[in-house]
Amino acid sequence: MSLSGWQAVQDEVLRRIHARDWPPGSAIPNEADLAREFGVARATVNRALQALAEAGLLDRKRKAGTRVALHPVRKATLSIPILRHEIEARGLAYGYRLLTRTHATAPVAVQAALGLTGPLLHLTSLHLAADRPYAHEDRWINTDAVPDILTVDLAVLNANQWLVAHAPFTRGDFVLTALNAGPEAGPLGIAAGAALMVLERTTWDGAVPITWVRLAFAPGHRMHMVL
């Protein structure tokens, strides 16, 4: 057998898993043997197996080899949306206001999420759709991870759009919560205590934290995710 590229190796491994050639819990051949069988470099096999491990289909342990996951769990891959594009895709004019920009020590919860205690760049801003409030953004940025952001006019270009374009991340987490409006009530033009959908998201590049953001969406917001 001769395969071309790690995606082809990944497809063949998936075929064998689905066909139960390699049933759940079974050990699969080592990388060197697979490389010889598939006619590719060992690094190509490694990349394919690592991708399947990250997807939850293989269990890889150092010195113990690789096994088909006994209870495979499909992991969702989510991209960070650019709010401007999200609004414009709905046929609405996008608007943006930078409300505050400071360097400050983050609240304890943000410090814990980022694993940082020193001063961070703190931004609050408002995203608008057809001149109506769409989302209030409260963001803390580790400028050691993205020093170039200090040269950006964030009153013109919003941090969400800049970071997606210039700060690749390797992992992240997010939490969706239904909360009563607090400080964001004024910018969003709603009554204090009104029900809101709030998204908190943290992203890292390897072990280096990049940013923590809290997005409070105006009432009636609908979020669509593709898994």
KARA-V941741 format. One line per field, one symbol per residue. ss: DSSP state (a for helix, b for strand, c for the rest). phi: phi as a letter, one per 30 degrees, with the letter a starting at -180 (. if undefined). burial: I if it has 24 or more other C-alpha atoms within 12 Angstrom, else O. A space follows every 10 residues. Layout:
# KARA-V941741
ss=???
phi=???
burial=???
This chain:
# KARA-V941741
ss=cccccaaaaa aaaaaaaacc ccccccbccc aaaaaaaacc caaaaaaaaa aaaacccbbb bcccbbbbcc cccccccccc ccaaaaaacc cccbbbbbbb bbbbbccaaa aaaaccccbb bbbbbbbbbc cbbbbbbbbb bcccccaaaa acccccccaa aaaaaacccc bbbbbbbbbb cccaaaaacc ccccbbbbbb bbbbbccbbb bbbbbbbccc ccccccc
phi=.bcbjddddd dddddddddi dcdeiddced edddddddib dddddedddd dddddicbcc bdicicbded bebdcdcccd dceedddddd icdcbabdcb bbcaddeedd eddcibbddb dcbbabcbbh icecaccbbc bddddbdddd ccdddccdde dddddbbebc aabbbcbcbd ecddededib dejddbcbcc bbbbciccdc abbbcccdej dbccbcc
burial=OOOOOIOOII OIIIOOIOOO OIOOOOOIOO IOOIIOOIOI OOOIIIOIII IIIOOOIIII OOOOOIIIIO OOOOOOOOOI OOIIOIIOOO OOOIIIIIOO IOOOOIOOOI OOIIOIOOOI IIIIIIIIIO OIIIIIIIII IIIOIIOOIO OOOIOOIIII OIIIOOIOIO OIIOOOOOIO IOOIIOIIII OOOOOIIIII IIIIOOOIII IIIIIIIIIO OOOOOOO
